[in-house]
Amino acid sequence: MLIIIGSIGCAVYLNSSQYLFKKAYQKEQEGDFKGAIEYLSKIIRKEQNNLPALMRRGANKSKAGDFQEAIDDYMWALEIDSDNVMAHYTIGLNYWKLDSLKLAEEYLSKAIELIPPFLVLEDGTPSDPFYVYESEIKYERAFLYYEQYNYKLALQDFLFCLKTNYRSGEAAFYIGNIYGIYGMSDEECFYYKKALNLNFEEARTYIQEHCNN
């Protein structure tokens, strides 16, 4: 009887969300995103409103190159939590990969609007597991604007990243690029040099080519 009970207990554990999450994580670490998706799908079939499983499956679908399917999972997540910042953010990134730039901009901007007050746990991590820092979203949106030649808005987002010390070397470099496009050579060189001081080595070549000193 003890063997039977033990077997039943083992079978229950092997089908538990905890076990399936663990197996999905192992597959992710191995780079087997399709395998991770299979384990997460088992959870979702049992618990259709399991938000962490949906978000993780969306992330794995994106890594596997299935961008539209990833969007579908994140949209499902928004049906559960319409204010989920990370879902809006990642939908925007996946639309960008599909070259739907206007939709990408719409979802990235919505994510910024929805960022809640920053609350931390005792270890200093955000209390919301789906929290995304404003600088991170604005950094991505800056490149989206840059790609669309909307340099004015790109400049605003890069300046925000520089001010908040988020990937500040790259931000300063692209600020320099934008001022160069505007023909403002003094500002261009100022920010290239700032980028170099912030250890963004790519700026060195641009300083040599565009700046006199």
Solvent accessible surface area in square Angstrom, and as a share of the most:
residue,aa,sasa,rsa
1,M,165,0.74
2,L,150,0.75
3,I,146,0.74
4,I,101,0.51
5,I,98,0.50
6,G,43,0.41
7,S,63,0.41
8,I,101,0.51
9,G,40,0.38
10,C,71,0.43
11,A,48,0.37
12,V,98,0.56
13,Y,92,0.35
14,L,78,0.39
15,N,90,0.46
16,S,31,0.20
17,S,25,0.16
18,Q,134,0.59
19,Y,44,0.17
20,L,7,0.03
21,F,44,0.18
22,K,113,0.48
23,K,50,0.21
24,A,0,0.00
25,Y,117,0.45
26,Q,69,0.31
27,K,54,0.23
28,E,31,0.14
29,Q,124,0.55
30,E,123,0.55
31,G,44,0.42
32,D,54,0.28
33,F,55,0.23
34,K,114,0.48
35,G,9,0.08
36,A,0,0.00
37,I,23,0.12
38,E,111,0.50
39,Y,45,0.17
40,L,0,0.00
41,S,15,0.10
42,K,90,0.38
43,I,0,0.00
44,I,6,0.03
45,R,165,0.60
46,K,112,0.48
47,E,71,0.32
48,Q,118,0.52
49,N,109,0.56
50,N,22,0.11
51,L,26,0.13
52,P,67,0.42
53,A,0,0.00
54,L,0,0.00
55,M,10,0.05
56,R,74,0.27
57,R,28,0.10
58,G,0,0.00
59,A,34,0.27
60,N,2,0.01
61,K,21,0.09
62,S,15,0.09
63,K,125,0.53
64,A,35,0.27
65,G,38,0.37
66,D,42,0.22
67,F,51,0.21
68,Q,88,0.39
69,E,88,0.39
70,A,0,0.00
71,I,2,0.01
72,D,76,0.39
73,D,3,0.02
74,Y,6,0.02
75,M,61,0.27
76,W,76,0.27
77,A,0,0.00
78,L,24,0.12
79,E,147,0.66
80,I,64,0.32
81,D,51,0.26
82,S,76,0.49
83,D,87,0.45
84,N,4,0.02
85,V,3,0.02
86,M,55,0.25
87,A,0,0.00
88,H,13,0.06
89,Y,14,0.05
90,T,24,0.14
91,I,0,0.00
92,G,0,0.00
93,L,39,0.19
94,N,4,0.02
95,Y,28,0.11
96,W,42,0.15
97,K,110,0.47
98,L,73,0.36
99,D,114,0.59
100,S,37,0.24
101,L,43,0.22
102,K,150,0.64
103,L,72,0.36
104,A,0,0.00
105,E,42,0.19
106,E,101,0.45
107,Y,34,0.13
108,L,0,0.00
109,S,27,0.18
110,K,81,0.34
111,A,0,0.00
112,I,28,0.14
113,E,127,0.57
114,L,40,0.20
115,I,37,0.19
116,P,46,0.29
117,P,111,0.70
118,F,93,0.39
119,L,119,0.59
120,V,79,0.45
121,L,96,0.48
122,E,188,0.84
123,D,109,0.56
124,G,44,0.42
125,T,60,0.35
126,P,35,0.22
127,S,50,0.33
128,D,53,0.28
129,P,103,0.65
130,F,29,0.12
131,Y,29,0.11
132,V,6,0.04
133,Y,106,0.40
134,E,59,0.26
135,S,14,0.09
136,E,53,0.24
137,I,0,0.00
138,K,30,0.13
139,Y,10,0.04
140,E,44,0.20
141,R,35,0.13
142,A,0,0.00
143,F,45,0.19
144,L,0,0.00
145,Y,12,0.05
146,Y,48,0.18
147,E,88,0.39
148,Q,43,0.19
149,Y,167,0.63
150,N,56,0.29
151,Y,40,0.15
152,K,138,0.58
153,L,60,0.30
154,A,0,0.00
155,L,24,0.12
156,Q,95,0.42
157,D,5,0.02
158,F,0,0.00
159,L,64,0.32
160,F,55,0.23
161,C,0,0.00
162,L,25,0.12
163,K,164,0.69
164,T,60,0.35
165,N,123,0.63
166,Y,64,0.24
167,R,120,0.44
168,S,18,0.11
169,G,9,0.09
170,E,40,0.18
171,A,0,0.00
172,A,0,0.00
173,F,4,0.02
174,Y,51,0.19
175,I,0,0.00
176,G,0,0.00
177,N,24,0.12
178,I,0,0.00
179,Y,34,0.13
180,G,25,0.24
181,I,91,0.46
182,Y,101,0.38
183,G,63,0.60
184,M,75,0.34
185,S,64,0.41
186,D,116,0.60
187,E,64,0.29
188,E,16,0.07
189,C,17,0.10
190,F,116,0.48
191,Y,35,0.13
192,Y,4,0.02
193,K,67,0.28
194,K,73,0.31
195,A,0,0.00
196,L,39,0.20
197,N,122,0.63
198,L,71,0.35
199,N,130,0.67
200,F,40,0.17
201,E,103,0.46
202,E,95,0.43
203,A,0,0.00
204,R,110,0.40
205,T,68,0.40
206,Y,67,0.26
207,I,23,0.12
208,Q,135,0.60
209,E,119,0.53
210,H,91,0.41
211,C,16,0.10
212,N,160,0.82
213,N,142,0.73
